[in-house]
Amino acid sequence: MSRYAFTPPFDKGAASADSRPMAVVDLLELPGALSADAPVFGLDLGEKTIGVAASDRSLTIASPLQLIRKTQFTRDAEALFALMAGRGAEGLVIGLPVNMDGTEGPRCQSARAFARNLLRLRELPIAFWDERLSSAAVNRVLIDEGDASRARRGQVVDKIAAAWILQGALDRLRAAAANPTTTL
């Protein structure tokens, strides 16, 4: 039996029925599924690329890292796992592209399928983070602050969006640690 039992994301009933760690965890449970001082990676799953960001070891700061050009899933996963090994990262935060009304559509299903497929290859804790408007926000910053051309934005937006997603998740973890009785 693997260290992590696969449980569909956010299935609290299944989580309480099985006390073993889950592969897909609630964001607030992610630090407990990691070794001390292990960084995490954030992913923004684009149509043609996977934006990758890395946290520092204190889970405070997210930095854009790299783009993985999508080719074939196994190759993409191998590239991701090699990056993770190089940084000692043990977990993932995957951006979940929830619709503006809070519902989940095909893009969310695709993100969840990506996580399930990763878990077939490797045991690691994965959390999802609502990424609504992350790419739009990053594009706006790149246009307003960086005066970046469309071509330049296309080269960097997914990895910066991955950092945006990961930073939001890290900020949520820090807020929960600072005030554990308040729900955000």
C-alpha positions in Angstrom: 0.0 0.0 0.0 1.3 3.5 -0.8 2.0 6.1 1.8 -0.9 8.2 0.4 -4.3 6.9 -0.4 -5.9 8.6 -3.3 -9.0 10.5 -2.2 -10.9 12.9 -4.5 -10.2 16.5 -3.6 -12.2 18.2 -0.9 -14.0 14.9 0.1 -14.1 15.5 3.8 -16.2 12.3 4.4 -13.5 10.1 2.9 -10.8 12.0 4.8 -12.4 11.4 8.2 -13.1 7.7 7.4 -9.4 7.1 6.7 -6.8 8.5 9.0 -3.9 7.9 6.6 -2.5 10.9 4.8 -4.2 11.6 1.4 -2.4 12.4 -1.8 -4.8 15.3 -2.5 -5.0 17.3 0.7 -6.7 20.4 1.9 -4.3 23.3 1.5 -4.1 23.8 5.3 -3.0 20.1 5.7 -0.2 20.5 3.1 2.6 21.6 5.5 2.0 18.6 7.7 2.4 16.3 4.7 5.9 17.7 4.0 9.3 17.1 5.7 10.6 20.1 7.7 12.0 22.8 5.5 10.8 21.2 2.2 9.7 23.7 -0.5 6.6 23.2 -2.6 6.0 23.9 -6.3 3.1 25.8 -7.7 1.7 24.9 -11.2 -0.4 26.9 -13.7 -1.7 24.5 -16.2 -1.9 26.3 -19.6 -3.0 24.8 -22.9 0.5 24.6 -24.3 2.7 25.0 -21.2 2.9 24.3 -17.5 4.0 27.3 -15.5 6.2 26.2 -12.6 7.0 28.2 -9.5 8.9 27.3 -6.3 8.6 28.3 -2.7 11.4 28.9 -0.4 12.0 26.4 2.4 10.1 28.5 4.9 7.0 28.4 2.6 6.9 32.2 2.6 7.9 33.4 -0.9 7.0 32.1 -4.3 9.2 32.6 -7.3 8.6 31.9 -11.0 10.9 29.0 -12.0 10.3 27.6 -15.5 7.9 26.8 -18.3 7.5 23.2 -19.3 6.3 23.0 -22.9 3.6 20.3 -23.0 4.5 17.4 -25.2 3.4 14.1 -23.8 2.2 13.7 -20.2 4.9 11.2 -19.1 7.7 13.5 -20.4 6.1 16.5 -18.9 5.8 14.8 -15.5 9.4 13.6 -15.7 10.5 17.2 -16.3 8.4 18.4 -13.4 9.8 15.6 -11.1 13.4 16.5 -12.1 12.8 20.1 -11.2 11.3 19.1 -7.9 14.2 16.8 -7.1 16.7 19.5 -7.9 15.0 21.8 -5.4 14.1 19.2 -2.8 10.4 20.0 -3.3 7.9 17.5 -1.9 4.5 18.9 -2.7 2.4 20.7 -5.2 -0.1 23.5 -5.3 -2.1 23.3 -8.5 -4.1 26.2 -9.7 -7.8 25.3 -10.0 -9.5 27.4 -12.7 -12.8 27.8 -11.0 -15.5 29.7 -13.0 -16.4 33.2 -11.8 -19.6 31.9 -10.3 -17.7 29.3 -8.2 -18.7 26.3 -10.3 -16.2 23.9 -11.8 -16.1 23.4 -15.6 -13.9 21.4 -18.0 -10.7 23.2 -17.1 -11.1 22.2 -13.4 -11.8 18.6 -14.5 -8.6 18.8 -16.5 -6.6 20.1 -13.6 -7.9 17.4 -11.3 -7.1 14.7 -14.0 -3.6 16.1 -14.2 -3.2 15.6 -10.5 -4.6 12.1 -10.6 -2.2 11.2 -13.4 0.8 12.6 -11.5 -0.3 10.5 -8.5 -0.2 7.3 -10.7 3.5 8.1 -11.3 4.6 9.3 -7.8 3.3 9.7 -4.3 3.3 13.3 -3.2 0.8 15.6 -1.5 -1.1 17.9 -3.8 -3.4 20.8 -2.9 -5.5 22.9 -5.2 -5.8 26.7 -5.0 -8.5 28.8 -6.7 -6.7 30.6 -9.5 -9.5 32.8 -10.8 -8.1 35.7 -12.8 -4.5 34.8 -12.0 -3.4 35.0 -15.7 -5.5 38.1 -16.2 -3.9 39.8 -13.2 -0.4 38.8 -14.3 -1.0 40.1 -17.8 -2.3 43.4 -16.4 0.9 43.8 -14.3 3.1 42.9 -17.2 1.4 45.4 -19.4 1.1 48.2 -16.9 4.4 47.8 -15.0 6.6 46.0 -17.4 5.3 47.4 -20.7 5.8 43.8 -22.0 4.8 43.0 -25.6 2.3 40.3 -26.4 5.1 38.0 -27.5 7.1 38.5 -24.2 4.0 38.0 -22.1 3.3 34.8 -23.9 6.8 33.6 -22.9 6.5 34.3 -19.2 2.8 34.6 -18.2 2.3 30.9 -17.1 5.3 30.8 -14.9 4.5 34.1 -13.3 0.9 33.0 -12.9 2.2 29.9 -11.2 4.1 32.1 -8.7 0.9 34.2 -8.3 -1.1 31.0 -7.5 1.6 29.7 -5.1 2.0 33.0 -3.3 -1.7 33.2 -2.7 -1.6 29.7 -1.2 1.4 30.5 0.9 -0.2 33.7 2.2 -3.3 31.6 3.2 -1.1 29.2 5.1 0.7 32.0 6.9 -2.6 33.7 7.8 -4.0 30.4 9.1 -0.8 29.8 11.2 -1.0 33.3 12.6 -4.7 33.0 13.6 -5.7 29.4 13.7 -9.2 30.0 15.1 -10.3 32.2 12.2 -11.4 30.7 8.9 -10.6 32.7 5.8 
